[in-house]
Amino acid sequence: MDSSKIIAYIIAIIFPPLAVLMAKGVGMDLVINIVLCILGWFPGMLHAAYIVSKSE
């Protein structure tokens, strides 16, 4: 795991939509993450961590 992944995971914990935006760009994943963050911070954080882990 390189330093950019570690930073992405930290951003996923603090501000999940930004981590998804950095990993995937503007798209359906970002919309899903924003909705999950509106419903609660924890689901949004889990989704962001999943997206970061699946990105290259």
C-alpha positions as CSV (number, residue, x, y, z in Angstrom):
1,M,0.0,0.0,0.0
2,D,1.5,3.3,-1.0
3,S,1.1,6.7,0.6
4,S,-1.6,7.9,-1.8
5,K,-3.9,5.0,-0.7
6,I,-3.3,5.8,2.9
7,I,-4.2,9.4,2.3
8,A,-7.3,8.3,0.4
9,Y,-8.4,6.2,3.3
10,I,-7.9,9.1,5.7
11,I,-10.0,11.3,3.4
12,A,-12.6,8.5,3.2
13,I,-13.0,8.7,7.0
14,I,-13.1,12.5,7.3
15,F,-15.0,13.4,4.1
16,P,-16.2,10.4,2.2
17,P,-17.5,12.1,-1.0
18,L,-14.2,13.7,-1.7
19,A,-12.5,10.3,-1.5
20,V,-15.0,8.9,-4.0
21,L,-14.5,11.9,-6.2
22,M,-10.7,11.4,-6.2
23,A,-11.0,7.7,-6.9
24,K,-13.8,7.6,-9.5
25,G,-14.6,11.1,-10.6
26,V,-18.1,12.5,-11.1
27,G,-20.5,9.7,-11.7
28,M,-23.0,7.3,-10.1
29,D,-20.6,6.2,-7.3
30,L,-20.3,9.8,-6.2
31,V,-24.1,10.3,-6.2
32,I,-24.6,7.1,-4.2
33,N,-22.0,8.2,-1.7
34,I,-23.6,11.6,-1.2
35,V,-27.0,10.0,-0.6
36,L,-25.4,7.6,1.9
37,C,-23.7,10.5,3.7
38,I,-27.0,12.3,3.9
39,L,-28.5,9.2,5.5
40,G,-25.6,8.9,7.9
41,W,-21.9,9.4,8.0
42,F,-21.0,5.7,8.7
43,P,-22.7,4.2,5.5
44,G,-21.0,6.9,3.4
45,M,-17.6,6.2,5.0
46,L,-18.0,2.4,4.4
47,H,-18.9,3.0,0.8
48,A,-16.0,5.4,0.3
49,A,-13.5,2.9,1.8
50,Y,-14.9,0.2,-0.5
51,I,-14.5,2.4,-3.6
52,V,-11.0,3.4,-2.6
53,S,-10.0,-0.2,-2.0
54,K,-11.3,-1.2,-5.4
55,S,-9.6,1.7,-7.3
56,E,-6.2,1.2,-8.8
